[in-house]
């Protein structure tokens, strides 16, 4: 079985249950336990890194936005409600995750949001076709990270924004242990992982302006393509 298929299988159960949503939002008791135990974060800190990542999107945004991966849409569908003039495309490799996001968008009547199942390493979009590329909690799972960096850069217009967040090693010893011994073995995460230093150097090479910060073991970035 290929690496991508193993990752897809790992997210099958997660995408078809409510556990993921409760964990990512710290809105349930099990979710708060995972956040505290694995990430050493309280709910306020989880909200902080998510808010920072989404702050790269202008409040009156009316262009084309690609979100990859969309996951269940728990973090972004409320935002997309406030951007009725934008054209939004959401992509995920997991069919189960995608169904959850589509259901959430349908309930909220988000007719300006489209969905595609696909691979971030081979995006089915033309060069320079998006004003914003958003990636929340994705790069630590992507098996071919070099392809993911290249493809998200390719589809972004000059002057466009690349923003999001993901796990970086070396910032929280507890988190590093859980990633290596639990998440990685379950195929939720895939090495190699960036450090804050390697990520800063990479983004500086690729993008004109970069804003990089962290909350515990999560890096947050907002970059502008020259």
TORPA-4810 file (N, C-alpha, C, O; in nm, 3 decimals):
<nodes>
NODE_1_0.084_-0.119_0.000_0.000_0.000_0.000_0.089_0.125_0.000_0.183_0.133_0.078_X
NODE_2_0.059_0.221_-0.087_0.138_0.342_-0.094_0.118_0.432_0.025_0.021_0.419_0.100_X
NODE_3_0.214_0.525_0.044_0.209_0.615_0.158_0.084_0.701_0.157_0.022_0.723_0.261_X
NODE_4_0.046_0.750_0.039_-0.073_0.836_0.031_-0.199_0.759_0.069_-0.288_0.813_0.135_X
NODE_5_-0.207_0.633_0.027_-0.324_0.552_0.059_-0.330_0.523_0.209_-0.438_0.522_0.267_X
NODE_6_-0.216_0.501_0.271_-0.213_0.476_0.415_-0.260_0.601_0.491_-0.332_0.590_0.591_X
NODE_7_-0.220_0.718_0.445_-0.264_0.842_0.508_-0.415_0.858_0.489_-0.486_0.896_0.582_X
NODE_8_-0.463_0.829_0.369_-0.606_0.839_0.343_-0.685_0.746_0.434_-0.790_0.784_0.487_X
NODE_9_-0.635_0.624_0.453_-0.702_0.529_0.542_-0.699_0.577_0.687_-0.796_0.557_0.761_X
NODE_10_-0.590_0.640_0.728_-0.580_0.689_0.866_-0.685_0.795_0.894_-0.739_0.801_1.005_X
NODE_11_-0.714_0.879_0.795_-0.810_0.987_0.815_-0.955_0.945_0.788_-1.047_1.025_0.803_X
NODE_12_-0.975_0.819_0.746_-1.111_0.775_0.715_-1.200_0.778_0.839_-1.310_0.833_0.835_X
NODE_13_-1.153_0.720_0.949_-1.233_0.718_1.072_-1.244_0.858_1.131_-1.350_0.899_1.179_X
NODE_14_-1.133_0.932_1.128_-1.134_1.067_1.183_-1.234_1.156_1.111_-1.307_1.233_1.174_X
NODE_15_-1.238_1.144_0.978_-1.327_1.228_0.900_-1.473_1.193_0.912_-1.559_1.274_0.878_X
NODE_16_-1.503_1.073_0.961_-1.642_1.031_0.971_-1.694_1.038_1.114_-1.801_0.985_1.144_X
NODE_17_-1.619_1.102_1.203_-1.662_1.115_1.343_-1.654_1.261_1.384_-1.600_1.344_1.312_X
NODE_18_-1.709_1.290_1.502_-1.707_1.427_1.553_-1.584_1.454_1.639_-1.565_1.566_1.686_X
NODE_19_-1.501_1.352_1.660_-1.386_1.368_1.749_-1.290_1.474_1.696_-1.239_1.556_1.772_X
NODE_20_-1.264_1.472_1.564_-1.170_1.567_1.505_-1.214_1.711_1.530_-1.134_1.796_1.570_X
NODE_21_-1.342_1.739_1.507_-1.393_1.875_1.525_-1.377_1.921_1.670_-1.336_2.034_1.696_X
NODE_22_-1.409_1.833_1.763_-1.396_1.868_1.904_-1.252_1.891_1.944_-1.223_1.975_2.029_X
NODE_23_-1.161_1.814_1.881_-1.019_1.827_1.913_-0.963_1.958_1.857_-0.893_2.031_1.927_X
NODE_24_-0.992_1.987_1.731_-0.933_2.103_1.666_-0.987_2.234_1.723_-0.918_2.336_1.720_X
NODE_25_-1.108_2.230_1.775_-1.168_2.352_1.832_-1.162_2.355_1.985_-1.199_2.455_2.046_X
NODE_26_-1.116_2.246_2.046_-1.115_2.235_2.194_-1.255_2.257_2.251_-1.269_2.313_2.360_X
NODE_27_-1.357_2.214_2.179_-1.494_2.238_2.221_-1.555_2.121_2.298_-1.669_2.131_2.344_X
NODE_28_-1.481_2.011_2.311_-1.530_1.896_2.385_-1.427_1.858_2.491_-1.311_1.899_2.484_X
NODE_29_-1.470_1.780_2.589_-1.376_1.737_2.692_-1.260_1.656_2.634_-1.145_1.685_2.665_X
NODE_30_-1.288_1.553_2.549_-1.174_1.480_2.489_-1.084_1.572_2.406_-0.962_1.555_2.405_X
NODE_31_-1.144_1.669_2.337_-1.065_1.762_2.259_-0.971_1.845_2.344_-0.856_1.867_2.307_X
NODE_32_-1.021_1.892_2.457_-0.938_1.971_2.547_-0.827_1.886_2.609_-0.716_1.935_2.632_X
NODE_33_-0.857_1.759_2.635_-0.756_1.669_2.690_-0.642_1.650_2.590_-0.525_1.657_2.626_X
NODE_34_-0.678_1.624_2.463_-0.575_1.606_2.360_-0.492_1.733_2.343_-0.370_1.727_2.334_X
NODE_35_-0.559_1.847_2.339_-0.488_1.973_2.323_-0.388_1.996_2.435_-0.276_2.040_2.411_X
NODE_36_-0.429_1.966_2.556_-0.341_1.987_2.672_-0.231_1.882_2.676_-0.114_1.915_2.700_X
NODE_37_-0.267_1.755_2.653_-0.170_1.646_2.667_-0.068_1.646_2.554_0.053_1.636_2.579_X
NODE_38_-0.115_1.658_2.431_-0.026_1.646_2.314_0.040_1.779_2.280_0.161_1.785_2.254_X
NODE_39_-0.038_1.885_2.279_0.011_2.014_2.229_0.048_2.112_2.339_0.100_2.221_2.311_X
NODE_40_0.023_2.074_2.466_0.052_2.163_2.579_-0.019_2.297_2.563_0.036_2.401_2.598_X
NODE_41_-0.143_2.292_2.509_-0.219_2.414_2.483_-0.351_2.414_2.557_-0.417_2.311_2.570_X
NODE_42_-0.388_2.531_2.606_-0.523_2.554_2.652_-0.607_2.596_2.531_-0.553_2.623_2.424_X
NODE_43_-0.738_2.600_2.547_-0.827_2.636_2.436_-0.793_2.773_2.380_-0.802_2.795_2.259_X
NODE_44_-0.755_2.866_2.467_-0.723_3.002_2.421_-0.603_3.003_2.328_-0.599_3.080_2.233_X
NODE_45_-0.505_2.917_2.355_-0.386_2.911_2.270_-0.417_2.848_2.134_-0.363_2.890_2.032_X
NODE_46_-0.504_2.748_2.134_-0.545_2.689_2.006_-0.618_2.792_1.921_-0.594_2.802_1.801_X
NODE_47_-0.706_2.867_1.984_-0.778_2.972_1.912_-0.682_3.079_1.861_-0.703_3.135_1.753_X
NODE_48_-0.578_3.107_1.936_-0.482_3.210_1.899_-0.408_3.174_1.770_-0.397_3.258_1.680_X
NODE_49_-0.356_3.052_1.758_-0.281_3.018_1.637_-0.374_3.009_1.516_-0.334_3.043_1.404_X
NODE_50_-0.497_2.965_1.537_-0.592_2.959_1.427_-0.630_3.100_1.380_-0.639_3.125_1.260_X
NODE_51_-0.651_3.190_1.474_-0.686_3.328_1.440_-0.572_3.396_1.366_-0.595_3.471_1.271_X
NODE_52_-0.450_3.372_1.410_-0.334_3.430_1.342_-0.326_3.381_1.197_-0.303_3.460_1.106_X
NODE_53_-0.345_3.252_1.177_-0.335_3.196_1.043_-0.441_3.254_0.950_-0.414_3.283_0.834_X
NODE_54_-0.562_3.271_1.001_-0.673_3.321_0.919_-0.667_3.472_0.901_-0.736_3.527_0.815_X
NODE_55_-0.586_3.540_0.982_-0.580_3.686_0.973_-0.517_3.734_0.843_-0.527_3.852_0.809_X
NODE_56_-0.451_3.643_0.770_-0.394_3.681_0.643_-0.497_3.707_0.534_-0.465_3.767_0.431_X
NODE_57_-0.620_3.664_0.555_-0.726_3.682_0.457_-0.796_3.815_0.484_-0.850_3.834_0.593_X
NODE_58_-0.796_3.908_0.388_-0.862_4.038_0.411_-1.010_4.021_0.446_-1.076_3.931_0.395_X
NODE_59_-1.060_4.107_0.532_-1.198_4.095_0.578_-1.300_4.117_0.466_-1.411_4.064_0.472_X
NODE_60_-1.262_4.194_0.364_-1.353_4.218_0.252_-1.308_4.143_0.127_-1.335_4.187_0.015_X
NODE_61_-1.240_4.031_0.145_-1.182_3.957_0.033_-1.288_3.915_-0.068_-1.393_3.862_-0.032_X
NODE_62_-1.259_3.940_-0.196_-1.355_3.907_-0.302_-1.286_3.839_-0.420_-1.341_3.835_-0.530_X
NODE_63_-1.167_3.784_-0.398_-1.095_3.716_-0.505_-1.114_3.566_-0.502_-1.216_3.516_-0.453_X
NODE_64_-1.015_3.494_-0.555_-1.019_3.347_-0.559_-0.927_3.292_-0.450_-0.812_3.332_-0.437_X
NODE_65_-0.982_3.199_-0.373_-0.908_3.140_-0.260_-0.910_2.989_-0.273_-1.014_2.928_-0.299_X
NODE_66_-0.794_2.928_-0.253_-0.782_2.783_-0.246_-0.748_2.743_-0.105_-0.650_2.793_-0.048_X
NODE_67_-0.827_2.653_-0.046_-0.793_2.596_0.084_-0.755_2.451_0.066_-0.831_2.372_0.010_X
NODE_68_-0.635_2.415_0.113_-0.587_2.278_0.101_-0.499_2.245_0.221_-0.397_2.311_0.240_X
NODE_69_-0.535_2.146_0.301_-0.656_2.066_0.294_-0.769_2.136_0.369_-0.745_2.214_0.461_X
NODE_70_-0.892_2.108_0.329_-1.005_2.172_0.396_-1.044_2.098_0.523_-1.108_2.156_0.611_X
NODE_71_-1.006_1.969_0.535_-1.048_1.892_0.651_-1.200_1.884_0.656_-1.264_1.862_0.554_X
NODE_72_-1.257_1.900_0.772_-1.402_1.895_0.784_-1.466_2.033_0.766_-1.589_2.046_0.772_X
NODE_73_-1.384_2.135_0.745_-1.437_2.270_0.726_-1.476_2.338_0.855_-1.535_2.446_0.852_X
NODE_74_-1.445_2.278_0.968_-1.490_2.332_1.097_-1.432_2.470_1.125_-1.497_2.552_1.190_X
NODE_75_-1.310_2.496_1.077_-1.246_2.625_1.106_-1.278_2.733_1.004_-1.271_2.851_1.035_X
NODE_76_-1.311_2.693_0.882_-1.320_2.792_0.775_-1.459_2.821_0.721_-1.482_2.929_0.668_X
NODE_77_-1.553_2.729_0.733_-1.686_2.757_0.679_-1.751_2.880_0.745_-1.817_2.957_0.675_X
NODE_78_-1.734_2.899_0.876_-1.787_3.024_0.935_-1.723_3.149_0.874_-1.791_3.249_0.854_X
NODE_79_-1.593_3.143_0.844_-1.526_3.256_0.780_-1.583_3.280_0.640_-1.606_3.394_0.601_X
NODE_80_-1.605_3.173_0.565_-1.652_3.188_0.427_-1.793_3.246_0.421_-1.831_3.305_0.320_X
NODE_81_-1.869_3.231_0.527_-2.000_3.297_0.534_-1.986_3.448_0.526_-2.075_3.516_0.474_X
NODE_82_-1.876_3.500_0.577_-1.855_3.644_0.579_-1.788_3.696_0.452_-1.760_3.815_0.441_X
NODE_83_-1.763_3.606_0.355_-1.697_3.645_0.229_-1.783_3.604_0.110_-1.739_3.524_0.027_X
NODE_84_-1.905_3.657_0.099_-1.998_3.611_-0.005_-1.954_3.644_-0.147_-2.004_3.583_-0.242_X
NODE_85_-1.863_3.740_-0.164_-1.820_3.779_-0.298_-1.694_3.706_-0.343_-1.649_3.724_-0.456_X
NODE_86_-1.637_3.625_-0.255_-1.518_3.548_-0.290_-1.557_3.422_-0.368_-1.670_3.374_-0.359_X
NODE_87_-1.462_3.370_-0.443_-1.477_3.241_-0.510_-1.380_3.146_-0.444_-1.258_3.160_-0.458_X
NODE_88_-1.434_3.049_-0.373_-1.353_2.964_-0.286_-1.355_2.820_-0.335_-1.460_2.765_-0.367_X
NODE_89_-1.237_2.760_-0.340_-1.222_2.620_-0.378_-1.156_2.547_-0.263_-1.050_2.588_-0.215_X
NODE_90_-1.218_2.438_-0.218_-1.166_2.359_-0.107_-1.126_2.221_-0.158_-1.205_2.153_-0.224_X
NODE_91_-1.004_2.179_-0.127_-0.953_2.051_-0.174_-0.904_1.968_-0.057_-0.845_2.021_0.037_X
NODE_92_-0.929_1.837_-0.062_-0.878_1.746_0.039_-0.856_1.610_-0.025_-0.927_1.572_-0.119_X
NODE_93_-0.758_1.536_0.026_-0.729_1.402_-0.025_-0.823_1.297_0.035_-0.843_1.191_-0.024_X
NODE_94_-0.881_1.328_0.152_-0.967_1.234_0.223_-1.113_1.253_0.182_-1.169_1.360_0.206_X
NODE_95_-1.178_1.153_0.122_-1.319_1.166_0.086_-1.407_1.190_0.208_-1.504_1.266_0.201_X
NODE_96_-1.374_1.125_0.320_-1.456_1.140_0.440_-1.449_1.282_0.494_-1.552_1.339_0.533_X
NODE_97_-1.330_1.339_0.497_-1.316_1.478_0.540_-1.395_1.571_0.447_-1.463_1.663_0.493_X
NODE_98_-1.384_1.545_0.319_-1.448_1.630_0.220_-1.600_1.627_0.234_-1.666_1.730_0.220_X
NODE_99_-1.656_1.510_0.261_-1.801_1.499_0.280_-1.846_1.582_0.399_-1.950_1.649_0.393_X
NODE_100_-1.768_1.578_0.507_-1.802_1.659_0.624_-1.802_1.808_0.590_-1.892_1.882_0.631_X
NODE_101_-1.702_1.852_0.516_-1.694_1.994_0.479_-1.808_2.033_0.386_-1.867_2.139_0.401_X
NODE_102_-1.838_1.947_0.289_-1.949_1.975_0.196_-2.082_1.984_0.268_-2.163_2.071_0.238_X
NODE_103_-2.103_1.894_0.363_-2.227_1.896_0.441_-2.239_2.025_0.520_-2.346_2.086_0.527_X
NODE_104_-2.128_2.066_0.580_-2.128_2.190_0.658_-2.156_2.311_0.568_-2.232_2.400_0.606_X
NODE_105_-2.097_2.314_0.449_-2.120_2.425_0.356_-2.264_2.426_0.306_-2.323_2.533_0.289_X
NODE_106_-2.319_2.310_0.282_-2.457_2.302_0.234_-2.554_2.353_0.340_-2.649_2.425_0.308_X
NODE_107_-2.531_2.316_0.464_-2.618_2.362_0.573_-2.612_2.513_0.588_-2.711_2.577_0.624_X
NODE_108_-2.496_2.570_0.560_-2.479_2.714_0.573_-2.507_2.788_0.442_-2.491_2.909_0.432_X
NODE_109_-2.550_2.712_0.340_-2.588_2.768_0.211_-2.475_2.851_0.149_-2.496_2.964_0.103_X
NODE_110_-2.357_2.793_0.149_-2.240_2.860_0.093_-2.226_2.823_-0.054_-2.149_2.734_-0.090_X
NODE_111_-2.299_2.889_-0.137_-2.303_2.856_-0.279_-2.178_2.901_-0.353_-2.155_2.859_-0.467_X
NODE_112_-2.097_2.985_-0.292_-1.974_3.033_-0.355_-1.853_2.947_-0.320_-1.740_2.985_-0.349_X
NODE_113_-1.876_2.833_-0.257_-1.767_2.742_-0.218_-1.780_2.612_-0.297_-1.884_2.546_-0.294_X
NODE_114_-1.672_2.574_-0.368_-1.668_2.450_-0.446_-1.571_2.352_-0.381_-1.481_2.393_-0.308_X
NODE_115_-1.589_2.224_-0.409_-1.509_2.119_-0.345_-1.451_2.024_-0.448_-1.516_1.989_-0.547_X
NODE_116_-1.326_1.982_-0.422_-1.258_1.886_-0.509_-1.181_1.788_-0.422_-1.118_1.826_-0.323_X
NODE_117_-1.187_1.660_-0.459_-1.096_1.564_-0.398_-0.970_1.562_-0.483_-0.978_1.551_-0.605_X
NODE_118_-0.855_1.572_-0.420_-0.732_1.575_-0.497_-0.608_1.579_-0.410_-0.616_1.580_-0.287_X
NODE_119_-0.494_1.581_-0.477_-0.364_1.572_-0.413_-0.295_1.708_-0.420_-0.282_1.765_-0.529_X
NODE_120_-0.251_1.760_-0.307_-0.181_1.888_-0.303_-0.052_1.883_-0.385_-0.004_1.986_-0.430_X
NODE_121_0.003_1.764_-0.403_0.125_1.750_-0.482_0.103_1.755_-0.630_0.199_1.756_-0.707_X
NODE_122_-0.022_1.758_-0.675_-0.055_1.767_-0.818_-0.187_1.841_-0.831_-0.289_1.782_-0.868_X
NODE_123_-0.187_1.968_-0.799_-0.311_2.046_-0.797_-0.369_2.060_-0.937_-0.297_2.093_-1.032_X
NODE_124_-0.499_2.036_-0.952_-0.564_2.042_-1.084_-0.607_2.182_-1.123_-0.720_2.202_-1.168_X
NODE_125_-0.519_2.280_-1.105_-0.553_2.419_-1.133_-0.441_2.483_-1.214_-0.326_2.440_-1.210_X
NODE_126_-0.477_2.588_-1.288_-0.380_2.656_-1.372_-0.282_2.738_-1.289_-0.308_2.772_-1.174_X
NODE_127_-0.169_2.770_-1.350_-0.070_2.856_-1.286_-0.131_2.991_-1.250_-0.212_3.046_-1.325_X
NODE_128_-0.091_3.044_-1.136_-0.127_3.179_-1.094_-0.278_3.206_-1.104_-0.322_3.307_-1.157_X
NODE_129_-0.356_3.112_-1.051_-0.502_3.121_-1.063_-0.573_3.156_-0.933_-0.695_3.168_-0.932_X
NODE_130_-0.498_3.175_-0.822_-0.560_3.208_-0.693_-0.492_3.330_-0.630_-0.371_3.350_-0.642_X
NODE_131_-0.574_3.411_-0.564_-0.524_3.528_-0.492_-0.475_3.492_-0.353_-0.387_3.558_-0.298_X
NODE_132_-0.532_3.387_-0.295_-0.492_3.339_-0.162_-0.487_3.187_-0.165_-0.577_3.122_-0.219_X
NODE_133_-0.383_3.130_-0.105_-0.379_2.986_-0.078_-0.369_2.971_0.074_-0.277_3.024_0.137_X
NODE_134_-0.464_2.899_0.130_-0.473_2.878_0.275_-0.447_2.731_0.306_-0.506_2.643_0.243_X
NODE_135_-0.361_2.705_0.401_-0.332_2.566_0.440_-0.323_2.557_0.592_-0.221_2.594_0.651_X
NODE_136_-0.429_2.507_0.653_-0.434_2.490_0.799_-0.404_2.346_0.835_-0.474_2.254_0.794_X
NODE_137_-0.299_2.326_0.913_-0.268_2.193_0.968_-0.256_2.087_0.860_-0.307_1.976_0.875_X
NODE_138_-0.187_2.121_0.752_-0.175_2.027_0.641_-0.035_1.977_0.614_-0.015_1.858_0.591_X
NODE_139_0.063_2.066_0.615_0.196_2.028_0.568_0.262_1.920_0.652_0.347_1.847_0.601_X
NODE_140_0.228_1.909_0.779_0.286_1.802_0.859_0.233_1.664_0.819_0.292_1.562_0.855_X
NODE_141_0.122_1.661_0.745_0.066_1.533_0.701_0.106_1.498_0.558_0.110_1.380_0.523_X
NODE_142_0.136_1.597_0.475_0.165_1.571_0.334_0.289_1.483_0.320_0.393_1.514_0.377_X
NODE_143_0.280_1.374_0.244_0.396_1.285_0.229_0.505_1.343_0.139_0.623_1.316_0.161_X
NODE_144_0.466_1.422_0.039_0.564_1.485_-0.050_0.559_1.636_-0.027_0.490_1.709_-0.099_X
NODE_145_0.631_1.681_0.071_0.624_1.822_0.109_0.684_1.914_0.005_0.637_2.026_-0.014_X
NODE_146_0.789_1.868_-0.064_0.849_1.952_-0.167_0.750_1.980_-0.279_0.741_2.092_-0.328_X
NODE_147_0.675_1.878_-0.318_0.572_1.896_-0.421_0.462_1.989_-0.370_0.411_2.071_-0.446_X
NODE_148_0.426_1.976_-0.243_0.321_2.061_-0.186_0.363_2.208_-0.185_0.284_2.295_-0.222_X
NODE_149_0.487_2.236_-0.144_0.536_2.374_-0.148_0.538_2.427_-0.291_0.497_2.541_-0.316_X
NODE_150_0.584_2.345_-0.383_0.594_2.387_-0.522_0.458_2.414_-0.584_0.440_2.514_-0.654_X
NODE_151_0.362_2.326_-0.558_0.230_2.340_-0.619_0.151_2.457_-0.561_0.084_2.529_-0.635_X
NODE_152_0.157_2.476_-0.431_0.085_2.589_-0.372_0.145_2.721_-0.420_0.073_2.819_-0.437_X
NODE_153_0.275_2.724_-0.442_0.340_2.843_-0.497_0.299_2.864_-0.643_0.272_2.977_-0.684_X
NODE_154_0.293_2.756_-0.719_0.261_2.765_-0.862_0.125_2.825_-0.888_0.110_2.908_-0.978_X
NODE_155_0.024_2.785_-0.811_-0.112_2.830_-0.840_-0.143_2.968_-0.781_-0.250_3.023_-0.805_X
NODE_156_-0.049_3.024_-0.705_-0.070_3.155_-0.643_-0.026_3.267_-0.737_0.082_3.260_-0.795_X
NODE_157_-0.109_3.368_-0.750_-0.077_3.483_-0.834_0.036_3.566_-0.772_0.053_3.565_-0.650_X
NODE_158_0.115_3.637_-0.854_0.208_3.735_-0.798_0.132_3.838_-0.715_0.028_3.889_-0.757_X
NODE_159_0.183_3.868_-0.599_0.113_3.957_-0.506_0.011_3.885_-0.420_-0.049_3.945_-0.331_X
NODE_160_-0.007_3.755_-0.446_-0.102_3.677_-0.368_-0.046_3.634_-0.233_0.075_3.644_-0.209_X
NODE_161_-0.135_3.586_-0.146_-0.097_3.550_-0.009_-0.103_3.400_0.014_-0.199_3.334_-0.026_X
NODE_162_-0.001_3.348_0.077_0.005_3.208_0.121_0.006_3.213_0.274_0.099_3.267_0.334_X
NODE_163_-0.097_3.156_0.336_-0.106_3.164_0.483_-0.156_3.033_0.540_-0.219_2.952_0.471_X
NODE_164_-0.128_3.014_0.668_-0.173_2.892_0.734_-0.090_2.858_0.855_-0.029_2.946_0.917_X
NODE_165_-0.088_2.730_0.889_-0.017_2.684_1.008_0.007_2.535_1.000_-0.065_2.464_0.931_X
NODE_166_0.110_2.489_1.070_0.132_2.345_1.083_0.235_2.318_1.192_0.299_2.410_1.243_X
NODE_167_0.250_2.191_1.227_0.343_2.148_1.331_0.487_2.166_1.287_0.523_2.135_1.173_X
NODE_168_0.570_2.217_1.378_0.714_2.222_1.359_0.782_2.155_1.478_0.739_2.172_1.593_X
NODE_169_0.886_2.080_1.451_0.955_2.009_1.559_1.054_2.101_1.630_1.098_2.202_1.576_X
NODE_170_1.087_2.062_1.751_1.190_2.132_1.826_1.140_2.245_1.914_1.221_2.312_1.979_X
NODE_171_1.010_2.268_1.917_0.955_2.378_1.998_0.894_2.330_2.128_0.890_2.403_2.227_X
NODE_172_0.845_2.206_2.129_0.778_2.152_2.247_0.814_2.004_2.258_0.769_1.923_2.177_X
NODE_173_0.894_1.969_2.356_0.944_1.832_2.368_0.830_1.731_2.381_0.834_1.623_2.322_X
NODE_174_0.728_1.767_2.458_0.614_1.676_2.476_0.545_1.649_2.342_0.515_1.534_2.309_X
NODE_175_0.521_1.754_2.267_0.455_1.739_2.137_0.540_1.654_2.044_0.489_1.565_1.976_X
NODE_176_0.671_1.680_2.040_0.760_1.602_1.954_0.751_1.453_1.986_0.752_1.370_1.895_X
NODE_177_0.741_1.419_2.114_0.733_1.277_2.153_0.604_1.216_2.100_0.607_1.107_2.042_X
NODE_178_0.491_1.284_2.119_0.364_1.230_2.073_0.359_1.219_1.920_0.305_1.122_1.866_X
NODE_179_0.415_1.316_1.851_0.416_1.309_1.704_0.495_1.188_1.659_0.448_1.111_1.575_X
NODE_180_0.612_1.170_1.714_0.701_1.062_1.672_0.646_0.924_1.708_0.654_0.831_1.628_X
NODE_181_0.590_0.910_1.828_0.552_0.777_1.877_0.405_0.743_1.856_0.367_0.626_1.862_X
NODE_182_0.321_0.842_1.831_0.177_0.814_1.816_0.127_0.859_1.678_0.087_0.777_1.597_X
NODE_183_0.129_0.988_1.653_0.070_1.041_1.530_0.138_0.986_1.405_0.072_0.953_1.307_X
NODE_184_0.269_0.977_1.410_0.343_0.928_1.294_0.315_0.780_1.269_0.298_0.739_1.154_X
NODE_185_0.309_0.702_1.374_0.282_0.559_1.358_0.141_0.533_1.308_0.116_0.435_1.238_X
NODE_186_0.048_0.621_1.345_-0.090_0.608_1.298_-0.110_0.667_1.158_-0.220_0.659_1.103_X
NODE_187_-0.005_0.725_1.101_-0.006_0.785_0.967_-0.085_0.915_0.960_-0.126_0.957_0.851_X
NODE_188_-0.108_0.979_1.073_-0.170_1.111_1.071_-0.068_1.217_1.029_-0.102_1.315_0.963_X
NODE_189_0.059_1.196_1.069_0.166_1.288_1.033_0.274_1.211_0.957_0.289_1.090_0.975_X
NODE_190_0.348_1.283_0.873_0.452_1.219_0.791_0.580_1.303_0.794_0.576_1.421_0.758_X
NODE_191_0.692_1.244_0.836_0.819_1.319_0.833_0.867_1.335_0.688_0.817_1.267_0.598_X
NODE_192_0.963_1.425_0.665_1.035_1.509_0.761_0.954_1.632_0.800_0.863_1.673_0.727_X
NODE_193_0.986_1.691_0.913_0.916_1.808_0.963_1.008_1.929_0.963_1.129_1.917_0.982_X
NODE_194_0.949_2.044_0.942_1.024_2.168_0.950_1.055_2.202_1.095_0.986_2.157_1.187_X
NODE_195_1.159_2.281_1.115_1.181_2.354_1.239_1.144_2.499_1.211_1.123_2.536_1.096_X
NODE_196_1.137_2.581_1.314_1.111_2.723_1.290_1.221_2.784_1.204_1.194_2.869_1.119_X
NODE_197_1.345_2.740_1.226_1.457_2.795_1.151_1.452_2.752_1.004_1.472_2.835_0.915_X
NODE_198_1.425_2.624_0.978_1.421_2.578_0.839_1.301_2.637_0.765_1.310_2.667_0.646_X
NODE_199_1.189_2.653_0.835_1.071_2.711_0.771_1.095_2.857_0.737_1.057_2.903_0.629_X
NODE_200_1.157_2.930_0.828_1.187_3.071_0.801_1.276_3.085_0.679_1.254_3.172_0.595_X
NODE_201_1.377_2.999_0.669_1.469_3.005_0.555_1.397_2.968_0.425_1.421_3.030_0.321_X
NODE_202_1.311_2.869_0.430_1.238_2.827_0.310_1.145_2.936_0.260_1.146_2.971_0.142_X
NODE_203_1.065_2.990_0.350_0.968_3.092_0.309_1.038_3.218_0.259_0.989_3.284_0.167_X
NODE_204_1.153_3.251_0.318_1.227_3.368_0.274_1.278_3.347_0.132_1.281_3.442_0.053_X
NODE_205_1.320_3.225_0.098_1.367_3.195_-0.038_1.256_3.204_-0.140_1.277_3.247_-0.253_X
NODE_206_1.135_3.162_-0.100_1.025_3.148_-0.195_0.942_3.275_-0.211_0.894_3.305_-0.321_X
NODE_207_0.925_3.350_-0.102_0.829_3.460_-0.102_0.898_3.593_-0.075_1.007_3.599_-0.018_X
NODE_208_0.831_3.701_-0.117_0.886_3.834_-0.097_0.880_3.876_0.048_0.983_3.898_0.111_X
NODE_209_0.760_3.888_0.101_0.741_3.925_0.241_0.689_3.805_0.318_0.601_3.733_0.271_X
NODE_210_0.743_3.784_0.436_0.698_3.672_0.519_0.679_3.719_0.662_0.758_3.798_0.715_X
NODE_211_0.573_3.669_0.724_0.546_3.693_0.866_0.532_3.557_0.931_0.443_3.480_0.896_X
NODE_212_0.620_3.526_1.025_0.624_3.393_1.086_0.622_3.405_1.237_0.697_3.483_1.296_X
NODE_213_0.534_3.326_1.300_0.525_3.324_1.446_0.493_3.181_1.489_0.475_3.093_1.406_X
NODE_214_0.485_3.160_1.619_0.454_3.025_1.667_0.372_3.032_1.795_0.379_3.128_1.872_X
NODE_215_0.294_2.928_1.816_0.225_2.904_1.943_0.258_2.760_1.981_0.207_2.665_1.921_X
NODE_216_0.344_2.744_2.080_0.396_2.613_2.121_0.456_2.543_1.999_0.548_2.597_1.938_X
NODE_217_0.406_2.426_1.961_0.464_2.352_1.849_0.398_2.378_1.716_0.416_2.300_1.623_X
NODE_218_0.323_2.486_1.703_0.256_2.521_1.577_0.316_2.649_1.521_0.321_2.752_1.590_X
NODE_219_0.361_2.644_1.397_0.410_2.763_1.327_0.295_2.825_1.249_0.212_2.755_1.192_X
NODE_220_0.292_2.956_1.248_0.190_3.032_1.174_0.262_3.122_1.073_0.358_3.190_1.109_X
NODE_221_0.215_3.124_0.949_0.283_3.201_0.847_0.185_3.278_0.760_0.075_3.230_0.732_X
NODE_222_0.225_3.395_0.717_0.155_3.476_0.619_0.262_3.528_0.523_0.350_3.604_0.565_X
NODE_223_0.255_3.490_0.398_0.358_3.523_0.300_0.296_3.588_0.177_0.183_3.556_0.139_X
NODE_224_0.370_3.679_0.115_0.327_3.744_-0.007_0.420_3.704_-0.121_0.542_3.716_-0.108_X
NODE_225_0.364_3.656_-0.230_0.444_3.614_-0.346_0.486_3.738_-0.427_0.403_3.822_-0.461_X
NODE_226_0.614_3.746_-0.456_0.666_3.860_-0.532_0.614_3.858_-0.676_0.647_3.947_-0.755_X
</nodes>
